[in-house]
Amino acid sequence: MAAQEVKVKLKKRRRRRPCSFCVDKVTVLDYKDINRFRKFQSDRGKIMPRRNSGVCAKHQRQLASAIKRARYIGLIPFCLD
């Protein structure tokens, strides 16, 4: 009985949501567009990981570097209080 229950639990999988940048056909993420980056940062100012944000690997790399550039210039704070 226990083996059958385990198989049932393994079959249920969530479908990955599509990348929001791929859906909008965004080719390059600009560091000056800080309003777009708000939902990809936690309440503490950390960059959200791919598994939580639902962004593809290519856009996650661009997103991280754009956020870091915006932080360095001073458009986004490094940490939020």
LOGUNU-366048 format. One line per field, with one value per atom (N, C-alpha, C): residue number from 1; x, y, z; chain; atom name; residue in one letter. Coordinates in pm, 1 decimal, padded with zeros to 6 digits. Layout:
N
pos [NUM  ...]
x [X  ...]
y [Y  ...]
z [Z  ...]
unit [A  ...]
site [CA  ...]
code [A  ...]
This chain:
81
pos [1  1  1  2  2  2  3  3  3  4  4  4  5  5  5  6  6  6  7  7  7  8  8  8  9  9  9  10  10  10  11  11  11  12  12  12  13  13  13  14  14  14  15  15  15  16  16  16  17  17  17  18  18  18  19  19  19  20  20  20  21  21  21  22  22  22  23  23  23  24  24  24  25  25  25  26  26  26  27  27  27  28  28  28  29  29  29  30  30  30  31  31  31  32  32  32  33  33  33  34  34  34  35  35  35  36  36  36  37  37  37  38  38  38  39  39  39  40  40  40  41  41  41  42  42  42  43  43  43  44  44  44  45  45  45  46  46  46  47  47  47  48  48  48  49  49  49  50  50  50  51  51  51  52  52  52  53  53  53  54  54  54  55  55  55  56  56  56  57  57  57  58  58  58  59  59  59  60  60  60  61  61  61  62  62  62  63  63  63  64  64  64  65  65  65  66  66  66  67  67  67  68  68  68  69  69  69  70  70  70  71  71  71  72  72  72  73  73  73  74  74  74  75  75  75  76  76  76  77  77  77  78  78  78  79  79  79  80  80  80  81  81  81]
x [00081.1  00000.0  00086.0  00192.2  00274.4  00345.0  00385.1  00453.8  00360.1  00233.5  00137.4  00112.4  00108.7  00087.5  00203.8  00325.7  00443.4  00438.8  00398.1  00390.9  00289.6  00178.8  00076.2  00130.3  00204.9  00260.1  00365.0  00442.5  00546.1  00489.0  00372.6  00315.8  00263.2  00224.5  00170.7  00285.6  00290.0  00395.3  00331.7  00391.8  00345.2  00408.6  00334.1  00384.6  00456.4  00574.2  00649.7  00579.2  00569.4  00510.4  00612.6  00567.8  00663.5  00733.1  00849.2  00928.1  00852.5  00839.0  00763.8  00835.5  00967.0  01041.5  01032.3  01029.1  01014.6  00875.0  00774.1  00637.2  00625.1  00689.7  00686.6  00786.5  00866.5  00968.7  01069.8  01117.7  01220.7  01355.9  01434.5  01565.3  01675.3  01673.8  01777.8  01711.3  01758.1  01707.5  01794.0  01729.9  01802.0  01806.7  01920.6  01936.3  01858.2  01817.1  01743.7  01595.5  01545.2  01403.2  01383.0  01389.0  01386.4  01247.7  01143.2  01007.8  00984.4  01047.4  01034.0  01107.1  01211.2  01292.0  01231.5  01134.5  01077.5  01022.6  00953.4  00892.2  00992.5  01114.1  01217.5  01314.6  01279.7  01358.4  01271.9  01334.3  01261.4  01237.0  01165.6  01139.5  01266.5  01370.7  01498.8  01592.9  01553.9  01636.5  01721.2  01704.1  01780.2  01717.7  01800.1  01751.2  01686.5  01564.7  01491.5  01556.3  01561.4  01617.3  01522.0  01574.5  01498.1  01376.1  01391.7  01281.2  01162.9  01186.3  01077.3  01023.2  01109.9  01066.0  01005.3  01043.0  00987.1  01049.5  01170.6  01240.1  01334.9  01354.0  01445.7  01589.8  01682.0  01821.6  01887.0  01858.8  01918.3  01874.8  01746.2  01697.2  01731.7  01748.5  01789.3  01929.8  02018.0  02154.2  02152.4  02072.6  02061.9  01998.6  01897.6  01827.7  01922.5  02000.8  02093.7  02198.4  02253.8  02355.7  02294.6  02171.2  02105.8  02075.2  02030.4  02002.6  02131.3  02238.8  02367.0  02420.4  02401.5  02443.2  02362.9  02231.1  02144.9  02179.9  02218.3  02261.3  02389.7  02482.8  02613.3  02598.4  02511.9  02490.2  02411.5  02324.4  02248.0  02100.5  02052.3  01910.6  01827.9  01889.0  01824.3  01912.8  01855.6  01939.1  01988.3  02101.5  02156.9  02072.3  02020.3  01933.1  01820.2  01704.3  01587.7  01561.7  01516.5  01487.5  01339.2]
y [-00119.1  00000.0  00126.3  00127.3  00246.4  00280.7  00178.9  00203.1  00269.7  00232.1  00292.3  00439.2  00470.2  00608.0  00698.1  00645.8  00721.8  00750.8  00652.7  00672.4  00780.5  00784.3  00884.5  01024.1  01037.5  01166.9  01214.4  01121.3  01158.5  01203.2  01154.9  01188.5  01330.7  01388.0  01522.6  01622.7  01690.3  01789.1  01920.0  02026.1  02157.7  02195.4  02264.9  02311.6  02445.0  02460.0  02585.2  02695.9  02810.0  02923.5  02980.0  03035.4  03087.9  03213.6  03238.4  03356.3  03482.0  03575.8  03698.2  03784.5  03777.1  03854.5  03791.0  03657.5  03589.5  03613.5  03617.0  03641.4  03782.6  03880.6  04018.6  04044.1  03942.8  03950.4  04061.7  04064.9  04160.9  04100.9  04174.3  04121.9  04163.5  04289.2  04339.7  04407.2  04373.3  04437.7  04558.6  04673.3  04797.7  04827.1  04865.4  04890.9  05013.1  05099.9  05221.7  05196.1  05080.4  05047.2  04982.5  05061.6  05007.4  04960.7  05012.4  04968.8  04822.1  04774.5  04635.2  04541.9  04592.3  04508.2  04491.5  04572.6  04569.6  04432.3  04366.7  04237.5  04122.4  04146.1  04043.3  04060.3  04147.3  04164.4  04131.4  04076.0  04044.8  04173.3  04159.8  04277.5  04329.6  04248.4  04290.9  04347.9  04341.2  04394.8  04291.3  04163.4  04057.8  04021.2  03972.6  03928.5  03791.0  03776.1  03649.5  03542.4  03417.4  03310.4  03271.7  03202.0  03160.0  03076.7  02986.5  02896.2  02971.7  03085.8  03164.8  03268.5  03326.3  03433.8  03381.3  03260.3  03204.1  03259.7  03310.1  03367.6  03263.2  03264.1  03168.3  03204.6  03113.4  03131.0  03251.0  03267.3  03378.9  03513.7  03528.3  03654.5  03673.1  03564.6  03576.5  03634.2  03592.0  03647.4  03796.2  03832.1  03973.3  04055.1  03998.1  04065.7  04093.6  03993.2  04008.4  04115.8  04114.2  04214.7  04354.2  04366.0  04496.8  04551.9  04465.6  04509.4  04552.7  04478.0  04512.8  04645.2  04669.3  04796.9  04911.9  04891.5  04996.4  05025.2  04922.4  04941.7  05023.4  04988.9  05056.0  05204.1  05234.5  05373.9  05450.0  05379.7  05443.8  05454.2  05386.8  05390.4  05302.3  05193.7  05099.3  05087.4  05088.0  05070.0  04925.4  04908.4  04775.1  04693.4  04755.2  04684.5  04777.4  04717.5  04794.7  04773.7  04876.2  04864.0  04854.3]
z [00000.0  00000.0  00000.0  00076.5  00090.3  -00041.4  -00117.8  -00244.7  -00345.0  -00342.2  -00434.8  -00399.9  -00272.4  -00229.5  -00271.6  -00265.7  -00304.3  -00454.4  -00534.9  -00679.6  -00714.6  -00644.8  -00671.1  -00640.6  -00533.5  -00495.8  -00596.2  -00653.6  -00747.6  -00881.7  -00919.2  -01048.8  -01055.8  -00943.4  -00943.5  -00955.6  -01067.3  -01090.2  -01129.9  -01086.9  -01126.5  -01259.5  -01337.8  -01465.0  -01443.1  -01504.4  -01490.1  -01566.0  -01502.6  -01572.6  -01670.3  -01779.9  -01877.5  -01825.6  -01878.9  -01841.5  -01882.7  -01792.0  -01822.1  -01925.7  -01930.9  -02028.7  -02168.0  -02174.2  -02302.4  -02360.4  -02273.9  -02319.1  -02377.1  -02312.1  -02359.2  -02472.1  -02506.2  -02611.1  -02584.0  -02459.0  -02419.3  -02456.0  -02534.0  -02575.1  -02478.9  -02435.5  -02345.8  -02226.4  -02106.4  -01984.8  -01954.6  -01942.4  -01919.1  -01769.4  -01719.3  -01575.9  -01529.7  -01622.0  -01585.2  -01560.2  -01600.9  -01583.8  -01446.9  -01340.3  -01204.9  -01162.1  -01223.1  -01187.1  -01222.1  -01326.7  -01367.7  -01270.6  -01205.3  -01116.2  -00977.5  -00941.8  -00806.7  -00768.9  -00861.3  -00826.5  -00826.3  -00872.4  -00871.9  -00756.0  -00660.2  -00539.3  -00419.1  -00316.2  -00193.6  -00114.9  -00004.6  00079.2  00145.3  00149.1  00204.8  00099.5  -00028.1  -00135.1  -00206.2  -00172.6  -00237.1  -00371.7  -00462.7  -00593.1  -00575.5  -00628.1  -00614.7  -00702.3  -00655.2  -00737.6  -00850.9  -00947.1  -01065.0  -01029.8  -00936.1  -00902.6  -00843.3  -00781.6  -00724.7  -00823.2  -00902.4  -00991.9  -01121.5  -01164.2  -01287.0  -01413.0  -01403.4  -01517.5  -01574.9  -01707.6  -01769.0  -01733.4  -01758.2  -01717.4  -01786.1  -01913.2  -01988.7  -01931.3  -01905.6  -01853.0  -01705.6  -01632.2  -01491.7  -01481.5  -01569.8  -01570.6  -01606.1  -01706.8  -01744.5  -01632.8  -01567.5  -01459.0  -01342.6  -01305.3  -01193.1  -01222.5  -01342.1  -01373.7  -01384.3  -01433.8  -01443.1  -01304.0  -01213.2  -01075.6  -01007.1  -01028.4  -00967.5  -01022.3  -01151.3  -01209.5  -01151.0  -01139.7  -01085.1  -00939.5  -00864.9  -00726.5  -00720.8  -00807.2  -00807.6  -00840.5  -00935.2  -00974.9  -00869.6  -00797.1  -00691.8  -00721.0  -00825.4  -00857.7  -00763.0  -00717.3  -00625.4  -00502.0  -00382.9  -00262.4  -00250.3  -00184.4  -00164.0  -00069.3  00035.8  00129.1  00169.4  00194.1  00233.2  00380.8  00449.0  00591.5  00615.6]
unit [A  A  A  A  A  A  A  A  A  A  A  A  A  A  A  A  A  A  A  A  A  A  A  A  A  A  A  A  A  A  A  A  A  A  A  A  A  A  A  A  A  A  A  A  A  A  A  A  A  A  A  A  A  A  A  A  A  A  A  A  A  A  A  A  A  A  A  A  A  A  A  A  A  A  A  A  A  A  A  A  A  A  A  A  A  A  A  A  A  A  A  A  A  A  A  A  A  A  A  A  A  A  A  A  A  A  A  A  A  A  A  A  A  A  A  A  A  A  A  A  A  A  A  A  A  A  A  A  A  A  A  A  A  A  A  A  A  A  A  A  A  A  A  A  A  A  A  A  A  A  A  A  A  A  A  A  A  A  A  A  A  A  A  A  A  A  A  A  A  A  A  A  A  A  A  A  A  A  A  A  A  A  A  A  A  A  A  A  A  A  A  A  A  A  A  A  A  A  A  A  A  A  A  A  A  A  A  A  A  A  A  A  A  A  A  A  A  A  A  A  A  A  A  A  A  A  A  A  A  A  A  A  A  A  A  A  A  A  A  A  A  A  A]
site [N  CA  C  N  CA  C  N  CA  C  N  CA  C  N  CA  C  N  CA  C  N  CA  C  N  CA  C  N  CA  C  N  CA  C  N  CA  C  N  CA  C  N  CA  C  N  CA  C  N  CA  C  N  CA  C  N  CA  C  N  CA  C  N  CA  C  N  CA  C  N  CA  C  N  CA  C  N  CA  C  N  CA  C  N  CA  C  N  CA  C  N  CA  C  N  CA  C  N  CA  C  N  CA  C  N  CA  C  N  CA  C  N  CA  C  N  CA  C  N  CA  C  N  CA  C  N  CA  C  N  CA  C  N  CA  C  N  CA  C  N  CA  C  N  CA  C  N  CA  C  N  CA  C  N  CA  C  N  CA  C  N  CA  C  N  CA  C  N  CA  C  N  CA  C  N  CA  C  N  CA  C  N  CA  C  N  CA  C  N  CA  C  N  CA  C  N  CA  C  N  CA  C  N  CA  C  N  CA  C  N  CA  C  N  CA  C  N  CA  C  N  CA  C  N  CA  C  N  CA  C  N  CA  C  N  CA  C  N  CA  C  N  CA  C  N  CA  C  N  CA  C  N  CA  C  N  CA  C  N  CA  C  N  CA  C  N  CA  C  N  CA  C  N  CA  C  N  CA  C  N  CA  C]
code [M  M  M  A  A  A  A  A  A  Q  Q  Q  E  E  E  V  V  V  K  K  K  V  V  V  K  K  K  L  L  L  K  K  K  K  K  K  R  R  R  R  R  R  R  R  R  R  R  R  R  R  R  P  P  P  C  C  C  S  S  S  F  F  F  C  C  C  V  V  V  D  D  D  K  K  K  V  V  V  T  T  T  V  V  V  L  L  L  D  D  D  Y  Y  Y  K  K  K  D  D  D  I  I  I  N  N  N  R  R  R  F  F  F  R  R  R  K  K  K  F  F  F  Q  Q  Q  S  S  S  D  D  D  R  R  R  G  G  G  K  K  K  I  I  I  M  M  M  P  P  P  R  R  R  R  R  R  N  N  N  S  S  S  G  G  G  V  V  V  C  C  C  A  A  A  K  K  K  H  H  H  Q  Q  Q  R  R  R  Q  Q  Q  L  L  L  A  A  A  S  S  S  A  A  A  I  I  I  K  K  K  R  R  R  A  A  A  R  R  R  Y  Y  Y  I  I  I  G  G  G  L  L  L  I  I  I  P  P  P  F  F  F  C  C  C  L  L  L  D  D  D]
